[in-house]
Amino acid sequence: MTAAGGLALILIGAILRYAITWQTRWIDLNVLGAICMIGGVAGLLLGMLLTYNRRRRTDRRHQSERVYEQRYFEDPPRL
């Protein structure tokens, strides 16, 4: 889940929890909003953690294939 997905879940959950006063017999919108907010926070933290780990990782497969360049400079001949 991306950061935008987590933030969207938090926003939808907050709207369901605090802004809607309509009630039904078969579902409690306050509980559904709280579940969405908790899922959004968990998804946001997990996405940030995975992004942080992905950026820190180095590619170790090609370390033995490194190319080193050596240059030797000589003085030009004097005329």
C-alpha positions in Angstrom: 0.0 0.0 0.0 1.3 3.4 -0.9 1.3 6.5 1.3 -1.6 7.9 -0.7 -3.7 4.7 -0.1 -3.0 4.8 3.7 -4.0 8.5 3.8 -7.1 7.8 1.8 -8.2 5.1 4.2 -7.5 7.4 7.2 -9.6 10.1 5.5 -12.5 7.8 4.7 -12.4 6.3 8.2 -12.5 9.8 9.8 -15.4 10.8 7.6 -17.3 7.6 8.6 -16.5 8.0 12.2 -17.0 11.7 12.9 -18.9 13.3 10.0 -21.8 10.9 9.2 -24.7 10.9 11.6 -26.9 8.5 9.6 -27.4 5.1 11.2 -28.4 1.7 10.0 -29.5 -1.4 11.9 -27.1 -3.8 10.2 -23.8 -1.9 10.4 -22.2 0.6 12.8 -20.5 3.3 10.8 -18.5 4.5 13.8 -16.9 1.1 14.2 -16.3 0.8 10.4 -14.7 4.3 10.4 -12.4 3.3 13.3 -11.4 0.1 11.5 -10.6 2.1 8.3 -8.5 4.6 10.2 -6.5 1.8 12.0 -6.0 0.0 8.7 -4.9 3.3 7.1 -2.3 4.0 9.8 -1.0 0.4 9.6 -0.8 0.6 5.8 0.9 4.0 5.9 3.5 2.8 8.4 4.1 -0.5 6.5 4.5 1.4 3.3 7.0 3.8 4.8 9.0 1.0 6.3 9.2 -0.9 3.0 10.1 2.2 1.1 12.9 3.0 3.7 14.2 -0.6 3.4 14.1 -0.6 -0.4 16.1 2.6 -0.6 18.8 1.4 1.8 19.3 -1.9 0.0 22.3 -2.3 -2.3 22.6 -4.6 -5.1 25.2 -7.2 -4.1 25.0 -9.4 -7.2 27.3 -7.3 -9.3 30.0 -6.4 -6.8 32.5 -8.9 -8.4 31.9 -7.3 -11.8 33.3 -3.9 -10.9 35.5 -2.3 -13.4 38.5 -0.2 -12.2 40.1 2.2 -14.5 43.8 3.1 -14.1 45.4 6.0 -16.0 49.1 6.7 -16.3 50.2 10.1 -17.2 53.6 10.9 -18.7 55.2 14.2 -19.2 55.2 15.2 -22.9 58.6 15.1 -24.6 60.6 18.3 -24.6 61.5 19.8 -27.9 
